[in-house]
């Protein structure tokens, strides 16, 4: 019985260690953050635009919800994709709230409908004319066209983001690349592909926080569809979704949703070249998941420990009452 108890204790400890290792090695969700700069007067703008480009969002009380979201996401993409714009200067992102105190300044900037988006090229000084440095994004009927706005930022800033953050998970991208490397496989390689998909599925079950959980579901679906329809599935759908992005009929929410799906599907349609370190991480996760499953199965089927005679409590043994003779 002592050996039986020790085995159960060792298995329980092993499970705890494996789960802790899996939790500590959960893949990181890639994104970035940077607050927008707030401009209140003309001096602030000229100072920023001396050495850097500035993408300025001008708004009032009624349009206050729009600029902060867009400006924040633009700056996040600038960190992860491209800091330097086409003119060779970095781009800063800023907001200007139009008030009674700075109304004349806003008029000088040639601001029309609010919110308004302005690109100010670097190189301004105290004598510079705004007309020589400012390009205004022209919007129609007060509605931001996702495609037109993306074209505007791509031309002047160097990339085309819109909507909320677009996330990817580096480790899952590596697993997807290894998965695609086997092609439309059969036999042993098919089993390897299923094993890789299972690793990602278990990892998303362990990771319960957002955005990891919701992003993980998209990866799981991509793996499942690739197993069902072939490794060409992602390439076909990326092309279709990119055409939909150019349709001009999408709301900002729909535009972002498509961007997120495309980012994940491109892990399959455009697999990266794996390094030895990437493979090491994959094999480590494989070993941890196998250990978790084996230890859990042994614990489930290991017979429950019984009691030995020495373990019985004194009152566990029934006492037979004897008749007492009063004579």
C-alpha positions in Angstrom: 0.0 0.0 0.0 2.9 2.4 0.7 4.3 2.0 -2.8 0.7 2.5 -4.2 0.3 5.8 -2.3 3.8 7.0 -3.3 3.0 6.3 -7.0 -0.3 8.3 -6.8 1.6 11.2 -5.0 4.3 11.2 -7.6 1.7 11.3 -10.5 -0.2 14.1 -8.9 3.0 16.1 -8.4 4.0 15.4 -12.0 0.6 16.6 -13.3 1.0 19.8 -11.2 4.5 20.4 -12.6 3.3 19.8 -16.2 0.3 22.1 -15.9 2.5 24.8 -14.4 5.0 24.4 -17.2 2.2 24.7 -19.8 0.7 27.8 -18.2 4.1 29.5 -17.9 4.9 28.7 -21.6 1.6 29.9 -23.0 2.3 31.7 -26.3 2.3 35.4 -26.2 -0.2 37.4 -28.1 1.6 39.9 -30.3 0.5 43.5 -30.3 1.8 46.8 -29.0 0.5 50.0 -27.4 1.3 53.7 -27.6 -0.8 56.6 -26.5 -1.6 59.4 -28.9 -0.1 62.7 -28.2 -2.5 65.5 -27.4 -2.2 68.9 -29.1 -3.8 72.0 -27.7 -2.2 74.9 -29.6 -0.3 75.7 -32.8 3.1 75.6 -31.0 2.6 71.9 -30.1 1.9 70.9 -33.7 4.9 72.8 -35.2 7.2 71.4 -32.6 6.1 67.8 -33.3 6.4 68.3 -37.1 9.9 69.7 -37.0 11.6 66.3 -37.3 8.7 63.8 -37.6 5.6 63.4 -39.7 2.3 63.8 -37.8 -1.0 62.1 -38.4 -3.5 64.4 -36.7 -7.1 63.6 -35.8 -9.2 66.7 -35.2 -12.5 66.2 -33.4 -15.1 67.8 -31.2 -17.4 66.6 -28.4 -19.8 64.9 -30.8 -17.1 62.9 -32.5 -14.9 62.2 -29.5 -15.4 58.4 -29.6 -14.0 58.1 -33.2 -10.5 59.6 -33.0 -9.2 58.0 -29.9 -9.9 54.5 -31.1 -8.4 55.0 -34.6 -5.4 57.0 -33.3 -4.5 54.3 -30.8 -4.7 51.5 -33.3 -2.7 53.5 -35.9 0.1 54.0 -33.4 0.1 50.3 -32.4 0.5 49.2 -36.0 3.3 51.8 -36.5 5.3 50.0 -33.8 4.8 46.5 -35.1 4.8 47.1 -38.9 6.6 50.3 -40.0 7.8 53.3 -38.1 9.3 55.1 -41.1 6.9 56.6 -43.7 7.5 56.9 -47.5 9.3 60.3 -47.0 11.9 58.7 -44.7 10.6 60.3 -41.5 9.0 58.6 -38.5 5.3 59.3 -38.0 3.8 60.5 -34.7 0.0 60.2 -34.0 -1.9 63.0 -32.3 -5.3 64.4 -31.5 -6.7 67.9 -31.4 -10.0 68.6 -29.7 -11.6 71.7 -31.2 -12.8 74.2 -28.5 -13.8 77.8 -28.4 -10.2 78.6 -27.4 -8.5 77.1 -30.4 -11.3 77.5 -33.0 -9.1 79.9 -35.1 -6.2 77.4 -35.1 -8.5 74.6 -36.4 -9.7 77.0 -39.2 -6.1 77.7 -40.1 -5.6 73.9 -40.6 -8.4 73.9 -43.2 -10.4 71.5 -41.1 -13.9 70.8 -42.4 -16.2 68.0 -41.3 -15.3 66.5 -37.9 -13.7 64.2 -37.2 -11.0 65.3 -39.7 -7.7 63.5 -40.5 -4.6 65.4 -41.5 -1.2 64.3 -42.5 1.5 66.9 -41.7 4.9 66.2 -43.3 8.1 66.7 -41.3 10.3 69.8 -41.7 8.1 72.5 -40.3 9.5 75.6 -38.5 8.0 78.8 -37.2 7.9 80.3 -40.7 6.5 77.3 -42.6 3.1 77.5 -44.3 0.6 74.8 -43.4 -0.5 74.5 -47.0 3.0 73.3 -47.9 2.9 70.5 -45.3 -0.7 69.4 -44.8 -2.7 66.8 -46.7 -6.3 66.4 -45.6 -8.2 63.1 -45.8 -11.4 64.0 -47.7 -14.4 62.0 -46.4 -17.8 61.9 -48.0 -21.1 62.4 -46.2 -19.4 62.3 -42.8 -18.7 58.5 -43.0 -15.2 57.1 -42.9 -14.7 54.7 -45.9 -12.4 51.9 -44.6 -10.8 51.3 -48.0 -10.3 55.0 -48.8 -8.9 55.8 -45.3 -6.6 52.8 -45.5 -5.3 54.0 -48.9 -4.7 57.4 -47.4 -2.7 56.1 -44.4 -0.8 53.6 -46.7 0.2 56.4 -49.0 1.4 58.9 -46.3 2.3 56.7 -43.3 3.5 53.5 -45.0 0.9 51.0 -43.8 -2.9 50.5 -43.8 -4.4 49.7 -40.5 -8.0 50.3 -39.4 -10.3 49.0 -36.6 -9.1 47.3 -33.4 -5.9 45.5 -32.9 -5.0 42.6 -35.2 -3.3 39.9 -33.1 -1.3 36.8 -34.0 0.3 34.2 -31.7 3.9 33.5 -32.6 4.1 29.9 -31.4 0.8 29.0 -33.2 2.3 30.6 -36.3 5.3 28.2 -36.0 3.0 25.2 -35.4 1.0 26.2 -38.5 4.2 26.5 -40.6 5.3 23.0 -39.5 1.7 21.7 -40.2 1.8 23.1 -43.7 5.2 21.7 -44.4 3.7 18.1 -44.5 1.3 19.1 -47.3 -1.8 17.1 -47.9 -0.3 14.2 -46.1 -1.3 10.6 -45.3 -0.1 8.0 -42.9 2.5 9.1 -40.3 2.6 12.7 -41.5 -1.2 13.0 -41.3 -1.0 11.8 -37.7 1.7 14.5 -37.1 -0.6 17.1 -38.5 -3.4 16.0 -36.2 -1.1 16.0 -33.3 0.0 19.6 -34.0 -3.6 20.7 -34.3 -4.3 19.0 -30.9 -1.5 20.9 -29.3 -3.0 24.2 -30.3 -6.5 23.1 -29.2 -5.3 22.0 -25.7 -3.2 25.3 -25.4 -6.4 27.3 -26.1 -8.3 25.4 -23.5 -5.6 26.1 -20.9 -5.4 29.8 -21.8 -8.7 31.4 -20.8 -7.8 35.1 -21.0 -8.7 37.4 -23.9 -7.7 38.0 -26.6 -5.8 34.6 -26.4 -9.1 32.7 -26.1 -11.0 34.2 -29.0 -7.8 34.3 -31.2 -7.1 30.7 -30.4 -10.6 29.7 -31.6 -9.7 31.1 -35.0 -6.5 29.2 -35.2 -8.4 26.0 -34.2 -10.8 26.5 -37.0 -8.0 27.1 -39.5 -6.4 23.8 -38.5 -9.7 22.0 -38.7 -10.6 23.4 -42.1 -7.0 22.6 -43.4 -7.3 19.0 -42.3 -10.8 18.7 -43.8 -10.3 20.6 -47.1 -6.5 20.5 -47.7 -3.6 22.9 -47.0 -4.8 25.1 -49.9 -7.8 26.1 -47.9 -6.2 29.2 -46.4 -4.7 30.5 -49.6 -8.2 30.4 -51.3 -9.9 32.1 -48.4 -7.2 34.8 -48.0 -7.6 35.8 -51.7 -11.4 36.0 -51.3 -11.3 38.0 -48.0 -8.7 40.5 -49.4 -11.2 41.1 -52.3 -13.9 41.7 -49.8 -11.7 44.3 -48.0 -11.6 46.3 -51.2 -15.4 46.2 -51.7 -16.0 49.4 -49.7 -19.2 48.0 -48.3 -17.9 47.0 -44.9 -18.4 48.7 -41.5 -15.2 49.3 -39.4 -16.1 46.3 -37.3 -16.5 44.0 -40.3 -13.3 45.4 -41.8 -11.4 44.6 -38.6 -12.9 41.1 -38.4 -11.7 40.3 -41.9 -8.3 41.7 -41.1 -8.0 39.4 -38.1 -9.0 36.3 -40.0 -6.6 37.1 -42.8 -3.7 37.6 -40.4 -4.3 34.1 -39.0 -4.9 32.4 -42.3 -1.7 33.9 -43.6 0.2 31.8 -41.0 -0.9 28.9 -43.2 -0.9 30.4 -46.7 2.5 32.1 -46.2 4.3 29.8 -43.7 7.5 31.2 -42.2 10.9 29.4 -42.4 11.3 27.7 -39.1 14.5 27.9 -37.1 16.0 25.3 -34.8 14.6 27.3 -31.8 11.1 27.2 -33.3 11.2 23.4 -33.6 12.6 23.1 -30.1 9.6 25.0 -28.7 7.2 22.8 -30.7 8.9 19.5 -29.5 8.9 20.8 -25.9 5.1 21.4 -26.1 4.6 18.0 -27.6 6.5 16.3 -24.8 4.6 18.3 -22.1 1.2 17.5 -23.7 2.0 13.8 -24.0 3.2 13.8 -20.3 0.0 15.5 -19.3 -2.2 13.0 -21.1 -0.3 9.9 -19.8 -0.2 11.1 -16.2 -3.9 11.9 -16.2 -4.9 8.5 -17.7 -2.8 6.6 -15.2 -4.4 8.6 -12.3 -7.8 7.9 -13.7 -7.4 4.2 -14.0 -5.1 3.7 -10.9 -7.2 1.8 -8.4 -8.3 3.7 -5.3 -6.2 2.9 -2.3 -7.7 0.5 0.2 -7.3 0.4 3.9 -4.9 -2.0 5.7 -5.8 -3.6 9.0 -3.3 -1.2 10.7 -5.1 1.8 9.1 -8.5 0.8 10.6 -9.7 3.0 13.4 -10.6 1.3 16.7 -14.3 1.9 16.2 -14.3 0.5 12.7 -14.3 -3.1 14.0 -17.7 -4.0 15.3 -17.9 -5.1 19.0 -20.1 -8.1 19.8 -22.1 -7.5 22.9 -22.0 -10.2 25.5 -24.8 -11.1 27.9 -23.9 -10.3 31.5 -25.1 -12.8 34.0 -26.3 -11.0 37.2 -26.0 -14.1 39.3 
